[in-house]
Amino acid sequence: MHMQVKPMAAATQRIPVLVSAAEKDNIAALAKAAGLSMGEFMRRAAVSFQPSQDDQLLDGMIDRMVASTARASAAIDDAVAYVETSNRKIARLEKRKKI
């Protein structure tokens, strides 16, 4: 069974993309290695790009880490405040004892 390949529509629209000189050189090298023009290489790369499940998992992990860090930071702040209050009480008690 031979599949018919649908001819691609003529490219008539531009999408300007700014890249650094190093990025352009890298894209050009990749396109050349693939035997494609830079435009065709970029079109294929753009069409085939889909955020992976790994990216979604990482985003979820990052969100949980940010929330956990905020809770830990708040707990540390509470502990520091408790110690400061305790130190003030101890200092007052020591001061009274000296009098």
Protein Blocks (a to p, Z undefined) as FASTA:
>chain_A
ZZddddddddfbdcdddddfklmmmmmmmmmmnopafklmmmmmmmmpccdfklmmmmmm
mmmmmmmmmmmmmmmmmmmmmmmmmmmmmmmmmmmmmZZ
